[in-house]
Amino acid sequence: MTDCLLIGFNDYDFGKTVQAIRGNDESSGAYRDLNLAFIEIDGQARRARDILNEVNASGEKPYHNADFLWPVILYLGSYLARHGYSFDYVNLFHLEKEKLRAKLAAGVIRESRGRPLKRRLKAMRAGEATPTNDILATLLATTDPVTGTKFDDAELLDQIAMLFLAGHETSATAAAWALYLLANCPHIQERCHEEAVAIYGERAPQFGDMKRLERTRDVFREALRLYPPVAVLARDATHDEKMLNRTLKPGDVMFVAPWLMQRHTAYWDKPHVFDPDRFDTPNGQEGLRCAYFPFSMGPRVCAGASFALQESTLLLSELVRRYRFLPAPGHTPDPVARLTLRSANGVPLIVERR
C-alpha cells in the first residue's frame, strides 16, 4: 500500500491511491468520502502541475513543486487522520513534505550562490580583472591531479554550496552547544567574561587577540568534544584492511564517530563532564592527540577548521563580554544527529545584558 501511495503522489494520479486503499464494500460512506477527497486532491495536484508547466515554459523564475503540493499533502494527511487511517500514511506524506521543503531550500541556496559565481565567470571570460586570493579563485585554479581537468560550472556551484552549508550550519550548531554549556556552568562563563574584558576593554575584538583568548578557546574545544557538529564521519576504504575479524575491501564504507570516541572512557577522564581545563592535563593532551577529531583528520580534514576555531572563539568571547547566559528552567536539549548534531527540541537560553 505504501508503494501505491508513493506512486499516486509522485505521478499526481491519486486515482491509483484510491484503488490501493479501496475496501471490499465500495458503497460504504467512508469509502465514498475518501474517494471524493482524493478526487478533490487529484484536481488540486493536476492544477498545480499545469501551473508549473506554464510558469516554467514562460521562461520566468521556475517554481518548485513544493510551492503547490504542500497544501495538497497537508489536506490528505489531515483527512486520513480524521477518518482513522493508519498514521503511517500521515507520516509518509509529512515525510514527502519535508523532502520537498529540503529540495526547495537547496534550490534557494544554489540560486543565491550561483549569482555571484555567474558574475565572476562572466567577468573572467570577458577578460576583466578578478580577485585572485579568495576561495572562489582557488577553486577556479584547482586541477585534478590525475586527469588535469578543472571544475566545470556545475561542479563549481556544488563546491560553493557545500562550503556555504559546512561553514554556517556547523559553526552555528557548535556555538549553540557552547553557550548551553556555559549557561549551565556560570563559574566558567565568568572566567571567560573576565578574560574578554581584560583583553578587549571597550574596543572591538581584533584578529591578534586570538592567541590571548586561551580560556575561551578551551571552552570551544571542549564544546566540540562533547557535541561535535558532525557526529559520524563516513570514509571509503582504498585498499584491503584487516580490522579485528573483518577485512575491508576497496570501496567499503566505514563510519567513524567523533561523538563516541570523544566521550570514550578509555581515552578521557570523566568524559561526560564539561571541563575546559582538561586540555592542560596529560590525559587531555593525549586525548587531543589520539581521540579528538571534530574536524576529521588526515588528508580529508575540514578545510575550514582553523577559521572555524578562530571565528567561534572570537564570537563566544564577544557574547560573554556583553551578555550573561542562563539555562531555560525545565528544559534539557535532546541531541539528534541530522546534517549536524543539533537539538531536536532547541537550545533555549535566558540572555541578560551585563
N, C-alpha and C positions, 0 to 999 in steps of 0.2 A: 504494500500500500504506500509506503514511503516513496518508492521509486516512481509510482504513478503520480503522487503529489508533486514530486520534483519535475517530472515530465510536464505535467499540466502547468506548473508555474513557469518553467523556463520557456515553454513554447507558447505561452499566452493562450492556451487552449484548456480552459477549466472544464470543458465537457469530458475530457479524459479523466479528470479527477473525480467528477461526479460518477462516472462509470466505475471507478476504482472503489468508491466507498458506498455504492448503491446496496441497499439491503434487499432482503428477499421480498418484502412487501412494499412495492413501489407506490401503493395507494396510501401509505401512511402519511399522516400530517407532517411528521418530522422530515420524511424524505422530500415531500413537496416544498417545505420551507427551505431545505438545504439546496434543492435544485434551483429554486428561484434566486437564492443568494448567489449561487455560482453563476447563474445566467447574468445577474447584475454585475458581478465582479468580472466576468469574462468580457462584458461590454466595456467596462472601465479600462481593462487592460488593452483591449483592441483599439480603443480611442487613444490611449497613451502611445501605443505602437505607431498609429497613424501620425500623431503629432510629432513624435520623434523623427519619423521618416521625412516629414515635411520640413522640420527645422534643419535637420542635417543636410537635406538636399538643397536648401536655400543658400548654403554657404555661410550662414551666421554661426554664432558661437554654439557648438554642439552641446546637447544636454545628455546627462546620464540617465539611464533607465530608473535609477533610484529616485529621481525627482518625481516621477509619476507613479512608481509602483509602491512606495511606502504606504500611502493610504490604502491601496489595494490589499497589501499584506496585513495591515492592522485591522482592516474590516474583516477579512477572512478569519484571522486569529481570534478576534473578539466573538465572532459568530460561533465558531467551533466551541469556544469556552462556554458560551451561554447555553448551548444545546448539549452540553455534557460529553462532548467528544474528547478523546484522549489528549492530554496536554502535550504528548509527543508531537502532535501536529502543530499545536500553537508554538512550541519551541522551534519546530522546523522552520516555520515561517518567520519567527523572530530572528532565527539564525540567518535566513536569507536576507532579512532586512539589514542585519549587521554587516553581512558581506557586501551588500550594495552600498551601505554607508561608507565602509572602508574603501571600496572602489572609487566612490565619489571623492573622498578625502585625498586619495592617492592622485586622482586626476587634478585636483586643485593644486597640490604640491608640485606636480610635474609641470603644470601650466605656469605657475608663478616662477619656478626655477628655469623654465625653458625660455622665458622672455629675455633675461639678461644674456643667456647663452647665445640666442639668436643674434642679439645685438653685437656681441663680441665676434662671432663668426662672420657676420656681415662686414664689420669693420676690417677684420683681417683680410678677407677676400677682396676688399676694396683698396687694400694697401695702406690703410690708415695705421697710425701708431697705437699700440695697445699695451696694457701693463704686462710686465714680464716677470714679476716677482710675487704673484698671488697664486692661490691654489688652482684656479682655472688654467693659468698659464702653465703650471706644472703638468696638469692633466693633458693639455694640448700637446706638450712636448714629449710626453711619455711614449716609448715604443716597446712593443712586446719583445723580450729578449730572445725569443725563439724565432718568431716569424718576421720581426722587424716592422710590423704594421702598427698603426696608431688607432686610437679610439675613433669610431665614426660618430656622427652626430647623436644617434640614438644611445650609443654606449656612453658618450659624454654626459648626456642627460641622466642616465641611470646612475653614474658615479656621483653626480652633483646631488641628486635626490637622496642617495644613500648617505652622503656626508651631512646633508641637512638634517635628516632624521636622526642619525647617530649623534650629531652634535648638539641637538637641543633636547631630545627626549631623554637621553641618558643623563645629561647634566641636571635637568630639572628634577628627575627622579632621585638622583643622588643628593641634591640639595634638600629635597623634602625630607628624606630619611635623616639627614644630618641635623636638620632643625628639630625634628621629632626627638632625636636622641638628646640634643642639648636641652630641649624643653623639660625632659624628664631627669636631667642631671644639672640642676641650677648652679652648683658649685663649679662645674666645668665650664658652663656658659659664662659665669662671671670672670673666670680666668681669661677666657677669650676676649671678653669685653675690655678687661683691663689691658690686655696686650694691644688691642686695636687702638684704644685711647692713648696709650703710651707712644705708639709708633706714629699714628696719624695726627694726633692733636685735633685741630679743627680743619685741617686741609683734606683734600680728596686723596684716595689711595693712588699710589704710583707703582709702576711695574717693579722698580727697585726694592719695594717693601717686601716682596715675596720671600726673600731669604730670611727676613726677620720674623715672619709670622709662623714661628715653629709650633706653637700650641695649636693654632687654628689648622695648620696643615696636618698635624697628627690627628685632630678631630675628624677631618675629612677622610684621611687614610682609614681610620677606624670605622667610620660610617661605610666606606666602601668594602671593608672586610665583612661587616655584619650584613650589609644589604647591597651586594654587588649589583649594579644596574642590569647586567646580563648574567642571569643566574646559571645558565647552562650554555656551553660552547660546543659546537659541532665541528669535527675535523675529519677529513678524509685520509685514510691510510695510503701512503705512497709506495710501500713495499711490505713484504711479509714481516710480521712482528709477532713474537710469542709473548702472550700476556696470561700468566697463570696457566690454566688448562685450555686456553684458546689460542688459535693462530689467526691473526688478522691478515686479510688479503688486500692487495691494492684495490682501492675503491670502497672498501668497507668504511662505514661511518662510525666514528667514536664520539661519545658525548662526555665532556669533562665539565664538572660542576664546581665553579668557584664557591657557590653557596654552601656546598658540603665541605670542600677542602679547607675553606677559611673559617670553618667552625669545628674542625676535627680535633678531638681531644688528644690525638697523637702528636699534633703539631703546636697547639696553643694552650696556654694556661688559662683556665676559666674562659673557654672560647665564646660563651654566650653573653659575657659581661662587656658592657661598653667601657673600655679603659684605654683612652688615647695615650697614656703613659707607658703602655706595654712595649712600645717601639724603642724605648730606652733600655730595655732589659735584654739579656742574652736570648731568652726564649722568643721575644718579639722580633729580634734581629734574625734569628734562624727561621722564624715563620715567614718573614718578608722574603727570605732567600728561596725557600723551597715550597711554600704553600700559600702564596699570596699572588693572585693574578686577576684582579678585577678588570684589567685591560687586555687580558690574554697574555701570551708570552711568545718569544721566538720571532720568526720572520713574519708571522701574522698578527703581531702585537698591534693594538689600536694606534692608528696614525695620529690621533688627536689626544693621546694620553697625557703628554706634557702640558698641552694647552688646557685640557680639562682640569688638571690638578691646579694650575695657576688660576684659571678663571674661577673655579669653585672656592678656592681658598680666599681669594680677594672678595668674592661675593659674601661668603659667610662672615668674614671679619667686618665688612661694612654693615651688614644686617645687625650683628650683635652689638656693634658700636652704637647704633641708633635705636634699637628696639630690644625689648625683653620678650622671650617666647615662653609660654606656659602651656602645659598639656590641657586638652579639652577634657573636662570631667566625664568619666564613664566611657571614654572611647579608647579602644585598642585597635590599631591598624591591623588589617589582615593581609599579609604579603601574598601576592599571587604573581607567578611568572607568566607574563604575556610577551609582548615585544620587549619590554623591560620589566624589572621587578618592581611592581607598583603595589599600592594598597587597594584591595577590592572595595573597601569602604572609605577610602580617602584618608588624608592626614590632616584633620582639622586641628588648628592650634589657636590659642589666645595670644594676641600680639599687643604689647603695651609700648608706647613711646617712652623712651628714657628721659 
